[in-house]
Amino acid sequence: MKLKYFIVITFLFISFLGYSQDMKEGFTYLETGKYKEAEFFFKNVLKDYPTNKTARLCYGRAIGLNGKAIKAVSLFSSLLKDYPTDFEVKLNYAESLLWSKNYADAKVYYQTLLKENDKSFAALLGYANTLSNLKEFEKALITVDKALTILPGNPNALVSKKYMRLGLANTKVTDQKYDEAETLLKENFTSFKNDKETLLNLANLYLISNQVEKAKSTYKIIGEIPGNELTSLNGISLSYHLDSDDKTALIFSNKALESINNRTSTTLKNQTIERNIQALIWNKKYKLATTEINKLLKDNENPENWILSLRATLNIYKSDFKQSLEDYNLILKKDSASFDGNLGKANALKASGYYNNAYKSAENTLFFYEKQKDATNFIKQLDLSFTPFLETKVSYSFDNGDNEANAYDFKTEIPFSTKFKVLANYNLRTTANPITDLKATTNNLLLGVSYQLLNNLTLKGSFGVTSLDSETNKYNQLLTDISLNIKPFKLQNLEVGYKRDIQNFNAALLNEQIVQNNLILNYSVSTNFNLGWFTQYYYTWQSDENARNLLFTSLYYNILAKPSMKAGINYQNLSFKNQVPTVYFSPSKFNAVEIFVNLIKDEAAAKKKEWFYGLTAATGLQYIENDDTQSTYRVQAKLGYKFSERALINIYGLQSNIASAVATAGSAGFTYTEFGLRFKWIILKKPFYKK
């Protein structure tokens, strides 16, 4: 009988050993990532051996790694009840918490395991991965290094360490600690030479931090990795765009488009098409961009967000903000967390004059993308445009009629909301002429308000007084400046206004006490094909019973965008009802035509600690009454420096011999020169409505 039992037990033992040998197939499935096959295999094993610990462990790992994390946690919890002291079971339970993304509980459990065995490689690596998932990257790196001291060069640990560095570097980029992020990323190359993910992160860092040349070089290295030519070309194209070289950006994008073949993945193909349409838009090839976008829309009944974003971007560039907003709303309806949808909508709202809603969209971007640089800068720039500022200017002018003037200007704007601001302007001007021995001093003070009635309609009104003090005369006069600014259609601006002031070119005119009442019309229109047109008309009636008509119109072509360069032709027509040439320039007819070139790097486009400048040169002909034709010239220049986002200074100078630019008697052959210094300071850190 005893012999019989011995034979049965021996048979069962030999049978199980045989089955253990057969489980090698299942182990191979796990090791090679064939988790579905492993799940099926160990499920069958458990039908015959339901209590086998190894089979249960392997089955738990198979289902957990096959996406059934919650079920795996349950299975390992049962194993823990059966084997409460088994360290291997505990390790698998801890890992199942990671699979189910229960990182907080996993962190606590791994800490318990490490108290039990602080030399366990699996426990240290699991704990490091948990910390990494909790974005505690610095602690994760310290822990994974401990694991690597136990098993130096372990590939799993090295891969985990790579992603920890990527995560920490991304945090550094968000905090704008670019040098630290660069150092971290480059450390990955010690174990993974020219790692694609690291190179992409490095290139992105260079783009964000405006290190464009480094970005180009990094994308070139990416292109040397087999199968990554398109990624490289798309990145280089973007780099050239950020470097303000849109023509070269299009060249690289076209090259990428031509490189698409039947082996190209759908994702990469779409990214390349997207970049190419963007490059067309950057180069103002709007008709071609529209054609390509329409092709995509035709092929997609329910277009993806990237296609809608392209159409929205095109409409932003064409200043069709209403259509752009419609697309951004469609994008957000599909994906409320869309970066392009939220920040794109913010830009469209700002351009449309809906400033409060623009704030909301930008803040919504930051809700989904914490500390994102573009959204943060958008809000910062919007804040700056509604923050109180002071501006002062000192100038000196003279002409070849021996008139001299010194002036001091003080201006401030104090916004109390995005719609309402208080305006103030003070001007002190002294003018003298040593030949006539005339001197005069004027003090002008204007106080007013500006209110945005509608998103495209703003009313400004200022009232004040001018006070004259000269040897022969003293008086006060009312000053008024009222204007209504309208944006009737896209790419158009219209301003109508009334202005009351005093003829103040020199001391002689100031003593005449001539009050001017001006009705003013300014109209400008831009186009999407680089042409622009500006027209200004003045109708003036004066206290000396005279009247003036002044028309100025300018047709120009935008040659460059950055820096801005345009050239064009100006025409000017001036006529007075009465001619009083002994008092001031008042021809019955005056015409002038000039061609001009204008080069500007505007202060608004300048970054902090950067220079800005402007230069205008013009020459032409003027016709005064029936006199002989006279040549004209005009030169204006400025050079400034932006100390910070809140302070700048610039010098300027101008000289002209155009007769209509002055108001003195006998203006034929007249030359006027002025130069000065200007300082602007945004006095508060935030708008009043944010305090």
Protein Blocks (a to p, Z undefined) as FASTA:
>chain_A
ZZmmmmmmmmmmmmmmmmmmmmmmmmmmmmnopaklmmmmmmmmmmmmmmlmklmmmmmm
mmmmnopamlmmmmmmmmmmmmmmbmklmmmmmmmmmmnopaklmmmmmmmmmmmommbf
klmmmmmmmmmmnopaklmmmmmmmmmmmmghiaklmmmmmmmmmmmmmmmmmnopaklm
mmmmmmmmmmmghifklmmmmmmmmmmnopaklmmmmmmmmmmpghilmmmmmmmmmmmm
mnopaklmmmmmmmmmmmpcfkbcfklmmmmmmmmmmmmmmnopaklmmmmmmmmmmmmm
bacfklmmmmmmmmmmnopaklmmmmmmmmmmmmmmlmklmmmmmmmmmmnopamlmmmm
mmmmmmmmghiaklmmmmmmmmmmmgccddddddddddfeopacddddddddddfbfkbc
cdddddddddddfklopacddddddddddddfblkbccdddddddddddfkbccdddddd
ddddddfbghiacdddddddddfkbmmlmmnopacdddddddddddfeopacdddddddd
dfkopacddddddddddfbfbdcddddddddddddfbdcfklmccdfbdcdddddddddd
dfklpcghiacdddddddddddehjbccdddddddddddddfblkbccdddddddfbfkl
pccehkghiacddddddddddfbfbdfklZZ
